[in-house]
Amino acid sequence: IAAGELAPQIARVRDFYRGKRATLIAALERHYAGRAVWTSASGGLFTFVTLHDDVDTASLVEKAVANGVAFIPGGPFFVDGSGRNTMRLTFAKESDARIVEGVRRLADVV
């Protein structure tokens, strides 16, 4: 910090994750337009995807894993018992190509 390296590193990390977020959002727009809505993930490494009310994302986890993709069902993040039609996706770890392919595979499941 004293050497002045922190601020440039923060800028690099923000740019890096901003690009990954853009990749995820573009893939969601391609595969989920009209089928879901999602958060822009401003300030974090996750986005919440909200599907139609009749979808229970917890029931889709096994099928998703069998299709080579995973997600976190969103229901446990809602203290009021709602959110069973949501899922939490991250863009932190995977490459852009894997993000795009993962969203495609998840769209096949949903």
Rosetta silent file (secondary structure, phi, psi, omega in degrees, C-alpha in Angstrom):
SEQUENCE: IAAGELAPQIARVRDFYRGKRATLIAALERHYAGRAVWTSASGGLFTFVTLHDDVDTASLVEKAVANGVAFIPGGPFFVDGSGRNTMRLTFAKESDARIVEGVRRLADVV
SCORE:     score description
SCORE:     0.000 S_00000001
   1 L     0.000  -43.830 -178.645    0.000    0.000    0.000 S_00000001
   2 L   -62.784  -28.748 -179.318    2.815    2.380    0.929 S_00000001
   3 L   -81.189   -4.960  178.062    4.415    1.797   -2.483 S_00000001
   4 L    82.335   18.952 -176.899    1.236    2.924   -4.256 S_00000001
   5 L   -89.861  -15.361 -175.460    0.519   -0.458   -5.835 S_00000001
   6 H   -68.048  -49.177 -176.933   -2.927   -1.049   -4.381 S_00000001
   7 H   -59.359  -45.925  177.175   -4.932    1.454   -6.449 S_00000001
   8 H   -63.651  -35.180  178.423   -3.580    0.220   -9.825 S_00000001
   9 H   -66.681  -41.855  177.358   -4.219   -3.399   -8.763 S_00000001
  10 H   -60.499  -42.073  178.498   -7.792   -2.593   -7.796 S_00000001
  11 H   -62.182  -42.728  178.533   -8.301   -0.962  -11.203 S_00000001
  12 H   -63.191  -44.644 -179.234   -6.928   -4.071  -12.986 S_00000001
  13 H   -64.826  -42.674  177.948   -9.117   -6.416  -10.958 S_00000001
  14 H   -60.369  -45.403  178.524  -12.207   -4.303  -11.568 S_00000001
  15 H   -61.378  -43.078 -179.896  -11.554   -4.268  -15.321 S_00000001
  16 H   -58.799  -52.649 -177.980  -10.950   -8.030  -15.318 S_00000001
  17 H   -73.208  -27.925  174.607  -14.192   -8.857  -13.516 S_00000001
  18 H   -61.648  -40.551  177.496  -16.154   -6.205  -15.411 S_00000001
  19 H   -65.918  -41.734  178.547  -15.262   -8.090  -18.602 S_00000001
  20 H   -65.569  -39.882  177.084  -16.293  -11.440  -17.135 S_00000001
  21 H   -61.392  -43.595  179.463  -19.566   -9.925  -15.937 S_00000001
  22 H   -60.576  -38.135  177.539  -20.198   -8.588  -19.450 S_00000001
  23 H   -62.409  -46.166  179.558  -19.613  -12.080  -20.840 S_00000001
  24 H   -63.314  -46.466 -178.688  -22.154  -13.574  -18.436 S_00000001
  25 H   -62.451  -41.840  178.318  -24.749  -10.879  -19.098 S_00000001
  26 H   -63.023  -40.086  178.317  -24.344  -11.243  -22.876 S_00000001
  27 H   -66.612  -39.735  176.181  -24.788  -15.012  -22.598 S_00000001
  28 H   -63.109  -43.015  177.902  -27.896  -14.546  -20.472 S_00000001
  29 H   -60.014  -38.027 -178.248  -29.291  -12.099  -23.024 S_00000001
  30 H   -70.424  -42.869 -170.978  -28.671  -14.621  -25.788 S_00000001
  31 H  -101.600  -15.266 -175.082  -30.178  -17.662  -24.046 S_00000001
  32 H  -123.494    3.709  179.331  -32.704  -16.230  -21.597 S_00000001
  33 L   -55.299  126.109 -179.297  -34.214  -13.165  -23.286 S_00000001
  34 L    81.642   -9.360 -178.894  -37.949  -13.318  -22.627 S_00000001
  35 L  -108.686  -17.043 -175.098  -37.499  -16.335  -20.317 S_00000001
  36 E  -162.150  167.894  169.882  -35.916  -14.655  -17.296 S_00000001
  37 E  -127.535  160.432 -176.883  -34.636  -11.445  -15.772 S_00000001
  38 E  -149.587  159.735  176.511  -31.350  -10.958  -13.925 S_00000001
  39 L   -81.511  160.737 -179.056  -29.421   -8.521  -11.814 S_00000001
  40 L   -85.881   -1.492  179.459  -26.505   -6.608  -13.283 S_00000001
  41 L    56.884   41.802  177.359  -24.140   -7.843  -10.535 S_00000001
  42 L   -81.009  115.917  178.395  -22.990   -4.355   -9.728 S_00000001
  43 L    96.113   10.413 -179.923  -20.705   -4.637   -6.740 S_00000001
  44 L  -156.178 -178.586 -178.041  -20.321   -8.393   -6.562 S_00000001
  45 L  -108.844   16.401 -178.585  -19.257  -11.535   -8.362 S_00000001
  46 E  -133.286  154.202  168.824  -22.732  -13.041   -8.669 S_00000001
  47 E  -126.797  146.268  173.685  -25.944  -12.372  -10.521 S_00000001
  48 E   -98.767  130.181  176.249  -29.405  -13.556   -9.564 S_00000001
  49 E  -107.105  129.036  178.449  -31.522  -14.944  -12.384 S_00000001
  50 E  -111.381  119.984  179.839  -35.279  -14.950  -11.858 S_00000001
  51 E   -95.297 -178.676  177.728  -37.278  -17.425  -13.917 S_00000001
  52 L   -59.302  153.976 -174.289  -41.039  -17.719  -14.311 S_00000001
  53 L   -57.779  -28.288 -175.636  -42.965  -18.219  -11.068 S_00000001
  54 L   -84.017    1.688 -179.641  -43.733  -21.878  -11.772 S_00000001
  55 L   -95.249  130.159  173.822  -40.048  -22.897  -11.910 S_00000001
  56 L  -108.608  103.895 -173.620  -38.426  -24.368   -8.800 S_00000001
  57 H   -64.315  -28.488  178.817  -34.683  -24.066   -9.409 S_00000001
  58 H   -60.697  -31.898 -179.667  -33.812  -26.486   -6.577 S_00000001
  59 H   -74.944   -9.493 -177.979  -35.492  -29.237   -8.581 S_00000001
  60 H   -99.318   -6.452 -173.676  -33.173  -28.505  -11.536 S_00000001
  61 H   -60.149  -50.416 -178.014  -29.817  -28.887   -9.769 S_00000001
  62 H   -60.730  -43.089  179.134  -29.316  -32.612  -10.443 S_00000001
  63 H   -63.864  -39.359  178.362  -30.290  -32.265  -14.089 S_00000001
  64 H   -63.401  -47.258  179.882  -27.920  -29.293  -14.461 S_00000001
  65 H   -61.503  -40.032  176.532  -25.013  -31.199  -12.917 S_00000001
  66 H   -63.093  -24.918  178.387  -25.743  -34.141  -15.226 S_00000001
  67 L   -93.632    8.873  173.872  -25.497  -31.623  -18.085 S_00000001
  68 L    82.534   23.798  179.743  -22.083  -30.447  -16.866 S_00000001
  69 L  -143.708  152.425  179.725  -23.064  -27.172  -15.226 S_00000001
  70 L  -134.401  157.221  176.077  -23.889  -26.080  -11.696 S_00000001
  71 L  -153.022  168.337  176.706  -25.645  -23.194  -10.003 S_00000001
  72 E  -104.394  120.785  174.514  -26.872  -22.236   -6.565 S_00000001
  73 E   -59.098  140.677 -173.909  -30.662  -22.226   -6.112 S_00000001
  74 L   -82.763  -17.801 -175.593  -31.681  -18.771   -4.926 S_00000001
  75 H   -49.170  -46.496 -178.304  -34.386  -19.721   -2.444 S_00000001
  76 H   -62.257  -14.751  179.283  -32.114  -19.937    0.631 S_00000001
  77 H   -84.884   -3.846 -178.341  -31.065  -16.306    0.080 S_00000001
  78 L  -110.659  114.627 -176.350  -34.630  -15.081    0.691 S_00000001
  79 L   -72.411  -16.346 -177.234  -35.646  -14.928    4.344 S_00000001
  80 L   -93.146    6.960  178.242  -39.338  -14.643    3.497 S_00000001
  81 L    87.035   -4.032  177.482  -39.546  -18.030    1.755 S_00000001
  82 L   -85.156 -171.858  174.501  -39.752  -16.585   -1.760 S_00000001
  83 L    85.247    8.688 -179.581  -37.100  -16.888   -4.440 S_00000001
  84 L   -67.015  -14.452  178.225  -37.608  -20.540   -5.300 S_00000001
  85 L   -99.894   20.919 -179.620  -37.639  -19.508   -8.966 S_00000001
  86 E  -117.584  160.645  173.956  -34.219  -17.850   -8.748 S_00000001
  87 E  -143.324  149.541 -177.643  -30.660  -19.011   -9.166 S_00000001
  88 E  -106.388  123.864  179.696  -27.336  -17.478   -8.272 S_00000001
  89 E  -118.240  141.984  175.938  -24.620  -17.539  -10.926 S_00000001
  90 E  -112.294  154.664  175.149  -21.009  -16.491  -10.567 S_00000001
  91 L  -122.774   12.694 -171.363  -18.571  -15.277  -13.171 S_00000001
  92 L   -73.028  -42.659 -166.416  -15.528  -15.167  -10.899 S_00000001
  93 L   -96.769  -38.499 -169.387  -13.693  -18.403  -11.629 S_00000001
  94 L   -84.216  157.659  175.500  -14.381  -19.605  -15.147 S_00000001
  95 L   -70.040  163.830  178.091  -12.987  -18.450  -18.474 S_00000001
  96 H   -57.644  -42.767 -179.031  -15.198  -16.487  -20.833 S_00000001
  97 H   -62.334  -40.396  179.400  -15.625  -19.552  -23.049 S_00000001
  98 H   -71.438  -33.442  175.930  -16.728  -21.684  -20.087 S_00000001
  99 H   -62.395  -49.229 -179.023  -19.145  -18.975  -18.914 S_00000001
 100 H   -60.880  -46.440  179.840  -20.781  -18.878  -22.352 S_00000001
 101 H   -65.928  -39.516  178.725  -20.949  -22.672  -22.588 S_00000001
 102 H   -63.016  -42.181  178.076  -22.253  -22.981  -19.030 S_00000001
 103 H   -65.229  -39.062  176.665  -25.079  -20.544  -19.655 S_00000001
 104 H   -61.349  -47.121 -179.663  -25.970  -22.447  -22.847 S_00000001
 105 H   -64.082  -40.041  179.097  -26.040  -25.760  -20.985 S_00000001
 106 H   -65.660  -37.049  176.816  -28.087  -24.270  -18.189 S_00000001
 107 H   -62.777  -36.451  176.718  -30.571  -22.888  -20.718 S_00000001
 108 H   -62.435  -38.094 -179.646  -30.965  -26.426  -22.092 S_00000001
 109 H   -69.623  -44.453 -176.950  -31.831  -27.632  -18.588 S_00000001
 110 L   -73.463    0.000    0.000  -34.292  -24.842  -17.866 S_00000001
